[in-house]
Amino acid sequence: MAAQRVSPDPGRVEVAIRREYGLLAPVYERVWARYLAASIVHTLDRLPLSAGDRVLDVGCGTGLLLAGMRARQAELDLHGIELTPAMLRRAGGRLGEAATLRIGSARDLPYPDAHFDIVTSTNMLHDIAHDHADVIGEWRRVLRPGGAIAVTDWDPGHLGTRIRARALSLIGRRPTLHTPEELSELLAEADVRVRGAQAYPAGTWGLWTVHGVRASSAAPVRPGETAGA
Ligand SMILES: C[S@@+](CC[C@H](N)C(=O)[O-])C[C@H]1O[C@@H](n2cnc3c(N)ncnc32)[C@H](O)[C@@H]1O
């Protein structure tokens, strides 16, 4: 299983993230334009978007990915959830009535089981100071059997990413980075059939996108558990 550093207080980390992204929101897209463009295109290219699909973007930020989906397929039922109000306001300004947006945490989604055809998340998992197997299990819970999931995040195999992660740790933030192989393993444990895992450069960063399909409606078996127990 992928290595996971457990934080004693994920809620406190979320307060710090809200503060940080509250300050960054006005400049976010300008400062990280190249990295964002690459991550959005690579993620979109792995999504089987069909008319009528209900889609959730977890940690949707300023709504760039949701807007990209809409540009490729106009007939989508788009949803975004995001921790930081200042980021979500920008998403609202961009998407207007085209998406349903809510404030909330990626580790406790306010949606019914199997509600979405597609679940995505870009550049966000590293921020969550909570067991990532549980978080991925929560994303899988809201995805219907046969639905698609694509996750994009920072690649610890890339020097530029490691330098930035180190810089963040100097200001008290300790991002949890996974390799694409580790993320594939976490998805497989959550009963997702991984269809591809690709690492790529994005400006001076390194990112990866892992995508797959939820296999069945049976509850995934976690290590130490017995099926049906
Ligand atoms: C680097 S930004 C990425 C935003 C967007 N997905 C993108 O690629 O442009 C990280 C975002 O994740 C949000 N975030 C961090 N932790 C979160 C959590 N636990 N639940 C929901 N959103 C979270 C932050 O507020 C921030 O907007």
The ligand as a Gaussian input file, in Angstrom:
#p B3LYP/6-31G(d) Opt

LIG

0 1
 C       -3.836000      23.710000      -6.210000
 S       -5.539000      24.089000      -6.015000
 C       -6.273000      23.146000      -7.343000
 C       -7.607000      23.697000      -7.795000
 C       -8.152000      23.056000      -9.070000
 N       -8.488000      21.671000      -8.871000
 C       -7.141000      23.218000     -10.176000
 O       -6.526000      22.232000     -10.614000
 O       -6.963000      24.376000     -10.599000
 C       -6.026000      23.127000      -4.619000
 C       -7.476000      23.398000      -4.256000
 O       -7.942000      22.357000      -3.426000
 C       -8.742000      22.934000      -2.411000
 N       -8.738000      22.003000      -1.298000
 C       -7.711000      21.672000      -0.486000
 N       -8.092000      20.758000       0.415000
 C       -9.391000      20.488000       0.157000
 C      -10.356000      19.629000       0.741000
 N      -10.071000      18.858000       1.802000
 N      -11.602000      19.599000       0.226000
 C      -11.945000      20.373000      -0.841000
 N      -11.064000      21.221000      -1.428000
 C       -9.806000      21.280000      -0.944000
 C       -8.067000      24.257000      -2.103000
 O       -8.950000      25.149000      -1.471000
 C       -7.667000      24.701000      -3.500000
 O       -8.682000      25.443000      -4.122000

